């Protein structure tokens, strides 16, 4: 019997200079590591490509699924009554009108009843603490939308060690982003340009869309070595009826479903129902690890992920643990760029 995988099995060595701090000069100019899952007994195949090569890799009639969630300006910087700095990250609206689920630091500044000043007459008050470490907050003197419009910043990932610039306003959003709802970009989609999407459609590739609101848990490492002990974060998603119908049709024709990013995988596998997916909104806390039986997704396009992250474990569930870690070793040796602004990997 194979040994059960543990969090330590998803560690890897990554030189700091390979963590991309900026996007490539031109959208779509990233590199693409092509990974072919081998049949039993065969050797893995890695091919170093350019991202634009993807147009010739997806057969006509296959379905490419995109996550259209837009990153909101959810990071709010303020001051405590003492004058010290404080920060609030809005995650999503809470059940009560006008209240939001949020993260914040320092924790002492976000105890119930305490307020942080964003500007003249504009404050954030902590209402209560939640069991998962999040807070419920409300706004004083303005609405949440006004606070984000006036004071909000784009929440770049914690491993990008700089403040957001004007360039990030476009480059940290996909070209097909629609409704605001995420605190992090669905980064596999950042590589696509309108011209590349148009070329895919001209070649007969079908495009479909869903929405999954990416939460801050996407950056949280698995701290328990026993994967079953990890409290998986929940994220909200919505599967349009058109996508549900497209998947049924794709399956009936013997074509394949391609997921652009782990967020799409998580939404589709959570909504799996028979030969298709359930249409409509939902919330998923699905933790996909090796051994998961994929019911919807046949091909995966993804960026390179953090060690011990749930996203890396999802990729290993799809490609196999040994193949995934070998691909990461290849990517490091070949000097690929890692994480949100980094290069991409396509698993066939």
N, C-alpha and C positions, 0 to 999 in steps of 0.2 A: 504494500500500500504506500502511495506517495506521501511524503511528509507534508503536513499542513503548512501553507505559507504564512509567514509572520511579517510584521511591519519592517523588520530589519532586512528582509529579502528585497525590499524596494529602495534601498539606499544605493547611491552611485556617486562617484567622484566627479565633480564639475568645477573646472577652473573658473574663478570669478569673472575673468574677462570675457567668457562666453555668454554671460547673462546680458541680453540685449537691453541697453539703456535708451536707445532711440530706434524708431522704425527705419527700414532701408529707405534710400533716397526716393525711390518711386514705388508706389503701391503696386504689388504684383511682382516685384523684383526679388523676392525671397528665393531661397533654395528649397528644394523638395527632396526628401529622402523617401525613395520608393521601397517598400518592404513587401516582399512576396512571401506569404505563409506557405512553407513547403509541404508537400505530401509526406506521409510517414517515411522516415528513413532518408529523406533528401536533405540537402544543405540549404540553409537560409540564403536568400538572395537580396542584396542591398544594391540599389542603383542611385547614384547622385545625379539629380536632375535640377532643372529650374522650375519654379512654380507654374509658369505659363504652359509647361508640358502637360498639365492636367487636362487641358482641352482634348488632347488626343488619347487620353487614358480612360475616359468614361464613354462606354458604348452608347450609340443612339438608342433611345427607348428606355434607358435606365433613369431612375428618379434621384435627383440631388435635393436634399432637404436642408434648409437654411434656418437659423435662429435669428429672428428679426428684432430681438429686444435691443433697445437703445440704452446706453449708460446715462444715468441722470447725474446732475451736479449735486451729489449727495453728501459731500464732505464739507462740513461747516466748522470754521475756526472761530473761537470766541475767547472771552476772558472771564475768569472767576471774579467774585467780589474782591478778592485779595489782589487782583491784577495779573495773576498767573495765567498762562495759556491753558486752554482746554479745547477738546475736539469732539465733534459728534458726527457719526456716519449713519445716515438714514437708510434703513433697509427696505421697509415697505410700510404702507398704512396699517395701523392697528384696527381692531374691531370697532372701537369707539370713534365717532366722528372727530376729526381734528387731531387725533393722536397717532403716533408713529412708533414702530419698533426700530430701535437704534442701538448702535454700539457707541462707546465713548471712552475717553481717557483724559485725565486720570480718573480712576473709579471713584475717588473721594469727592470729585467735583460733580459726580452724577448720581448722588444719593437722592432718594425721594425728597421732594420739596426744594432742592437746590436749583439755582438758575445760573445759566451762562449767558453773558451779554454778547450778542453778535454785532450790534451797532446801536445807535441812539434809538431808544424805544423798541428795540427788537431783542427778545430773549428766548431761550429754550429752557423749559422746566422739566425735570425728571418727575414722572408721576409714580412709577413703581419699578421694581426689579423683577426680572423673570428668572426662572430656574436655570435656563441655559446660559445665563450671563448677560443677556441683552437687557435693554431698558425700554420702558414705555415713556415717551416724551410728548410734550405739547408745546405749541408756540404761543408766545405772549407778545402782542403788539403787531403781529402780522401772521399770514398763513404760511404753511409749509412751502407751497409753491412760490410765494413771494420771497421766502427766506432763501430758497435754492436759486431763484433768479437773481437776487440781489447779492447774496454772500456765498453761494455754493461754488465749490470747485470740483473739477473732474477727479474722481478717486483713482489715481493710478495705483497699480499694484505695489505692495510694500517693498519688493525687491528692485523697483526703479527708484534710484536714489537721487531724485531731483523733483522740483515742483513742476506741475503741468505748464505747458506753453501753449501758444495759440495754435501751433501745429497739431498738438494732441487733440484739439477740439474736433478735428476731422479724422486724423489717423488712428485714434483710439475708438472710432466708431466704424462699423461695417458700412459699405456703400448702400446697403439695403435695409439699414436700421429704420424702425418705425416708432413704436410707442416706447416712451421712457419707462424703465422698470428695473434695471440692473445696476449693481454697484461695481461690476466688472464686465469687460467686453467678452463676447463669445469669440475668442481670439483666432480660431481656425478660419473664421470668415473674414478677418482683416486683410487677407491676401487678395481677395477678389476685387476686380475692377469692373465697371459697367461694360467695358469692351469684352472682357473675358466671359462674363455672364452671357452677353449677347452672342458670342461665338459658340458657347455651349448650346444655347437654344437653336442656333442655326444648324448645328450638327445633329439635332434631334434629341438632345438631352432634355428631360423634363425637369423643371424647377418647381419646388413646393416650399411652403413656409410654415413655421410654427413659432411660438414664443415661449421661452423659458427665462424667467427672471433670475439672473445669476446673482447669488448672494455672497457675502464675505466668507462663508464656509468653504468656498472653492480654494482658498489659500491655506486652509487649516491642515497641518500635518496630522497623520494618524499617530497619536501619542502612546496608545496601548499596543504592545507587541502582538497581542492576541487580537486579530482583526474583528472578531465578533464583539469586542468590548467598545468599539468606536461608536460614539453617538453621532450618527450621520445627520448633517444639516438638511433641512427641508427647503425646497424651492418650488415656486408656483409656475405652472405651465398652462398653455392653451393650444389645443390641436384643432385647427379649423376643419370643418366638414370636407372641404375640397382636398385637404391632405389625406384624410381618412379614405376618401374615395380613390385618390390617386394610388395609395398603397395597395388597396385591393386589386385595382386594375393592373398595377405593376406585377404583383404576384401572379395574377391570372395569365399574364403574357410570358411568364418565365424570366422577366427582367429583374434587375437588382436595385436595392435601396442603398444609397450612399448618404452617410451622415457627415455633415460639415461640423465637426466638433463634438466633444464629449457631452455638451449640453443637449444637443439633438439626440444623441444616443440615450441619455437618461430620460428624456421626455418620451421618446418612442417606445423604449422598453417598459416604461411605467404604464403607458397607455395600451400596451399590447393586448389584443383581444381576438383570439382565434387566428384567422388569416390576415387580420388587419389591426387597426388601432381605434380606440374609442375617441370620437370627437368630443370637444368641449374642454372646459377648464379642469384642472386638478392640482394636487400638491404631491410632490414625491420626496420621500426620504430613502429612496432605493440606493443601496450601497452595492455597486457591481464589482465583484472580485472574481479572480480565477475560479472557474467552475460554473459560472453563470451561463445559462443556455440562452443565447440570443435568439429572439423570436422575430425581430423586424429588420435589424440592420445587417447588411451584407458587406459593406465597405466603409472604411473610416478614414477621414482626413482630420488630422489633429496637430497641434503644436507640441513642443516638448515640455514636460511637466516637472514640478518640484519633486524631490525625493520624498518618499513616504506619503505622498498625497493620494487622496481618493481618486484623482484623475489618472495618475500613473497606474493605479491598480485596475481601473476600468480598461485602460489600454491593454494591460497585461491579460485581462480576462478575454479580450477580443483577439489578440494576436498570439497569446501564450506567454507565460512568464519568461522562459529562457530566450525566446525570440525577441521579446520587448527589451530585455536588459542588454542583449547583444546589439540590438539596433541603437540603443543609447550609447554603448561603448563605441560603436562605429561613428555616431554623430559627434561625440567628443573628439575622437581622433581626427575626424575630417573637419573639425572646427566649424560645425554648425552653430548658429546663434539660438539661444534657448529662451523659453518662456514667452510672455505675451507679445513682445515685439520681435520675437525670434522667427526661425524658419519653421517649415511644416514637414509632417510625415504622413505618407499615404500608405495605408495597409490594405493589400489586396489578398 
